[in-house]
Amino acid sequence: MKDELILQLQIQQFDLARRAIVTKFDSAKEVATSTLSLSGAGLEQVRSRFHQFRAEVRTIAVQDPDPADRVYSLCTALFPLTKSE
């Protein structure tokens, strides 16, 4: 059940991201995509940095000395576009 709830939350967050791409906001938004060609070893390096980045962002949010005055969604995904051999 917990996995299903997490999956539903992720689907909702990426749907919000999809809509945010085409919506004009008064405040800043950042949108970027990258299509990569990687070896197995390169993929593992990217995955490691991916997890490190997420941890760093959470640390920034937790340790921010100023009171929060806005809420942002940070959606990240790394998924294959081809079958691996």
C-alpha positions in Angstrom: 0.0 0.0 0.0 2.8 2.4 0.9 4.5 1.9 -2.5 1.2 2.6 -4.3 0.7 5.8 -2.3 4.3 6.9 -3.2 3.7 6.1 -6.8 0.5 8.1 -6.9 2.2 11.1 -5.3 5.0 10.9 -7.9 2.5 10.8 -10.7 0.7 13.8 -9.3 4.0 15.7 -8.9 5.1 15.1 -12.4 1.7 16.1 -13.7 2.1 19.4 -11.8 5.5 19.7 -13.4 4.1 19.1 -16.9 1.5 21.8 -16.4 4.1 24.2 -14.9 6.2 23.9 -18.1 3.5 25.7 -20.1 2.2 28.0 -17.4 3.5 31.5 -16.9 4.5 32.3 -13.3 5.2 35.6 -11.6 8.0 33.9 -9.7 11.0 32.0 -11.1 10.9 28.5 -12.4 13.7 26.4 -13.8 13.0 23.7 -16.4 15.7 21.6 -18.0 16.0 18.3 -19.8 19.0 16.2 -20.9 19.1 13.1 -23.1 22.3 11.1 -22.3 24.2 8.2 -23.9 25.9 6.3 -21.0 27.8 3.1 -20.3 26.9 1.0 -17.3 29.7 2.6 -15.3 28.6 6.1 -16.4 25.0 5.4 -15.4 26.1 4.4 -11.9 28.1 7.6 -11.6 25.1 9.6 -12.7 22.8 7.7 -10.3 25.2 8.4 -7.4 25.3 12.1 -8.2 21.5 12.1 -8.6 21.1 10.8 -5.1 23.8 13.2 -3.7 22.1 16.2 -5.4 18.7 15.3 -3.8 20.4 14.9 -0.4 22.1 18.3 -0.8 18.9 20.0 -1.7 17.1 18.6 1.3 19.9 19.7 3.5 19.7 23.3 2.1 15.9 23.3 2.8 16.3 22.0 6.4 19.3 24.2 7.3 18.0 27.5 5.7 18.2 30.0 8.6 15.4 32.2 7.0 11.8 31.3 7.5 10.3 29.6 4.4 7.9 31.9 2.4 7.2 29.7 -0.6 6.8 26.1 -1.6 8.4 24.6 -4.7 8.3 21.1 -6.2 11.6 19.6 -7.5 10.9 16.7 -9.8 13.7 14.6 -11.0 13.7 11.5 -13.1 16.3 9.3 -14.7 14.9 6.6 -16.9 16.0 4.6 -20.0 14.9 5.5 -23.5 16.3 2.2 -24.9 16.7 -1.4 -23.8 20.0 -2.2 -22.2 22.0 -5.1 -23.4 
